[in-house]
Amino acid sequence: MNETINTMRAHRSIRTYTNDPIPQAHIDEAMLAGQAAATSSSVQPYCVLHITDGDKRQKIANLCGPQQKVHDCAAFFIICGDLRKHMLILERANKPYETGLEAFLVASIDASLFAQNFVLAFESLGYGTCYIGGLRNDLPAVDKLLGLPKGVMPFYGLCVGVPDESPTHRPRLAPDSVLYENQYPSDDETNASIDRYDKVYEQYLVDRGAKPATWSQAIAKKFSYAAREGLGAYFESKGADLH
């Protein structure tokens, strides 16, 4: 173990924050760390919106659930795929911007690689973080609120601040249920690993005083219906080719 791994393994989603501000110097350092992440062919297809306007923050918080922590945390960021820069370069070169699904995948992958470095940098400085997938509840409304140009596509939000809570660690699947050598295991082996994890997950909920439930029950509930069905149409309206 080393300091870097300790920081990574200490990650918890923090949902309650103190009123302590984040110095701009810390944000700048986290940005540089985020940008140090790998990016395919150096295309860097992402950008970050730092939402400092209180009224906009509250409106976004309401669109996200509501999730009041979006307004109350010290800093709130929106991680976006950014194809706009590429579109402008092609426009200046008098060439058509023609891409397929690969460009959208690279944007989503590279933005997430950036975001994880960004988060780890903040956490190494003593801050807590929480990704906000609820931003995708109504992306057209978020888009309109922020006046985003074509090519800029919000993926998720990120709360950052000094933690005002001590959350427990939610157990993950065992490494041997995720890391396989040479081939994917049989369904029987996979089901057995799921059963083992169900017991660990249910005990975690019991220990924290929550209603007992297995991971399988949570997954069966979550993926028994299609969520946020308008996402494809929204991303295509922003210039993403999903074919």
ABEGO torsion letter per residue (X at the ends): XBAAAAAAAABBBBABBBABBBBAAAAAAAAAAAAABBBBGGAGBBBBBBBABAAAAAAAAAAAOBBAAAAABABBBBBBBBAAAAAAAAAAAGBBBBBBAAAAAAAAAAAAAAAAAAAAAAAAAGBBBBBBAAAAABAAAAAAAAGBBBGBBBABBBBBEBBABBBBBBBBBBAAAABBBGBBBBAAAAAAAAAAAAAAAAAAAAAAGBBBBBAAAAAAAAAABBBGAAAAAAAAAAGBBAX
